[in-house]
């Protein structure tokens, strides 16, 4: 489906369980798309846990740009996407997340949309080689939600502090874009999704 926003049209791929008890929104990194393997791993898991999953290609990517531009405009467009999807799926709990830049968007907007949880894959704590330009405040902006962060142990964008989030999992040896460890992502995320969906954990 396409959703018109202040920044242009967003394209949304939806996969859903029958009678979903949870809405999960996922989005991509700055120059990426919604078919990244970590996003697909979470999508498949979330559908099994009873969710409707919307993978959102943001308007700047639909328009062909690789950089998101203004954070304020990006966030405003995201709020419109969330509102349209919530209207479609009703008052089920909302979890949102994404990888890299998408994780930043999910954290910055979590309180505004009333998200129960945020899944931040490869949260880019700072630009490579520039730890003084920390994005910690963006991570902390999701104070009303439980934030789960999964980063690679060799990520040049840095790794958040475990004390700043509900759970931090580091996949050893992995860079910013995961090449393996997708089973670890499932193991970390499944109990959270089942709890948010009102299902018993299988652990």
ChimeraX attribute file (.defattr): number of C-alpha atoms within 10 A of each C-alpha:
attribute: neighborCount
match mode: 1-to-1
recipient: residues
	/A:1	10
	/A:2	14
	/A:3	18
	/A:4	14
	/A:5	19
	/A:6	13
	/A:7	17
	/A:8	15
	/A:9	20
	/A:10	22
	/A:11	20
	/A:12	21
	/A:13	14
	/A:14	14
	/A:15	16
	/A:16	20
	/A:17	15
	/A:18	10
	/A:19	10
	/A:20	16
	/A:21	22
	/A:22	27
	/A:23	27
	/A:24	28
	/A:25	25
	/A:26	27
	/A:27	28
	/A:28	25
	/A:29	26
	/A:30	18
	/A:31	14
	/A:32	17
	/A:33	17
	/A:34	22
	/A:35	14
	/A:36	15
	/A:37	14
	/A:38	22
	/A:39	22
	/A:40	15
	/A:41	15
	/A:42	23
	/A:43	23
	/A:44	15
	/A:45	20
	/A:46	25
	/A:47	20
	/A:48	15
	/A:49	25
	/A:50	21
	/A:51	30
	/A:52	25
	/A:53	26
	/A:54	23
	/A:55	24
	/A:56	25
	/A:57	23
	/A:58	28
	/A:59	23
	/A:60	19
	/A:61	19
	/A:62	14
	/A:63	12
	/A:64	9
	/A:65	12
	/A:66	13
	/A:67	13
	/A:68	17
	/A:69	11
	/A:70	9
	/A:71	13
	/A:72	11
	/A:73	14
	/A:74	18
	/A:75	17
	/A:76	15
	/A:77	22
	/A:78	24
	/A:79	18
	/A:80	18
	/A:81	22
	/A:82	20
	/A:83	12
	/A:84	14
	/A:85	17
	/A:86	16
	/A:87	9
	/A:88	9
	/A:89	15
	/A:90	11
	/A:91	11
	/A:92	16
	/A:93	19
	/A:94	23
	/A:95	28
	/A:96	29
	/A:97	30
	/A:98	28
	/A:99	31
	/A:100	25
	/A:101	24
	/A:102	28
	/A:103	26
	/A:104	28
	/A:105	26
	/A:106	32
	/A:107	30
	/A:108	21
	/A:109	21
	/A:110	27
	/A:111	16
	/A:112	12
	/A:113	18
	/A:114	14
	/A:115	22
	/A:116	17
	/A:117	27
	/A:118	29
	/A:119	29
	/A:120	27
	/A:121	28
	/A:122	30
	/A:123	29
	/A:124	27
	/A:125	24
	/A:126	18
	/A:127	14
	/A:128	12
	/A:129	10
	/A:130	12
	/A:131	13
	/A:132	8
	/A:133	11
	/A:134	15
	/A:135	16
	/A:136	16
	/A:137	12
	/A:138	17
	/A:139	25
	/A:140	15
	/A:141	17
	/A:142	24
	/A:143	16
	/A:144	16
	/A:145	21
	/A:146	18
	/A:147	25
	/A:148	20
	/A:149	29
	/A:150	22
	/A:151	28
	/A:152	25
	/A:153	17
	/A:154	15
	/A:155	22
	/A:156	17
	/A:157	22
	/A:158	22
	/A:159	21
	/A:160	23
	/A:161	12
	/A:162	12
	/A:163	8
	/A:164	15
	/A:165	18
	/A:166	13
	/A:167	16
	/A:168	19
	/A:169	18
	/A:170	19
	/A:171	19
	/A:172	13
	/A:173	13
	/A:174	16
	/A:175	17
	/A:176	19
	/A:177	17
	/A:178	18
	/A:179	12
	/A:180	16
	/A:181	16
	/A:182	17
	/A:183	11
	/A:184	13
	/A:185	22
	/A:186	16
	/A:187	13
	/A:188	17
	/A:189	19
	/A:190	19
	/A:191	17
	/A:192	19
	/A:193	26
	/A:194	21
	/A:195	12
	/A:196	21
	/A:197	21
	/A:198	14
	/A:199	14
	/A:200	12
	/A:201	12
	/A:202	7
	/A:203	6
